[in-house]
Amino acid sequence: MKDTMNIDDVKYIIASVMEYAYEAREEAIKNPNSFDNGRSLAYYEVLNTIYNRLDICDQDPREFGYSENWEREFLSHEKL
């Protein structure tokens, strides 16, 4: 096992979380119940926390897979 992570490792982890987040979002749109809505919101909170930490560390979140309008896209109830 490696002792350190590189930027590509971090990008891979963020991409995986985003994939699961958008799947949870789609499930919440299809099945608007408290569990699926809560799961989707939890993923949003995780992605938002990572986004803010990248910004605080002077990293461009777009370099890590975030689109410019990621929040609006994620929080809209339209299918992607």
Secondary structure, DSSP 8 states (H G I E B T S, - for coil): --SS--HHHHHHHHHHHHHHHHHHHHHHHHS-SHHHHHHHHHHHHHHHHHHHHHHHTT--GGGGT--TTHHHHHHS-S--
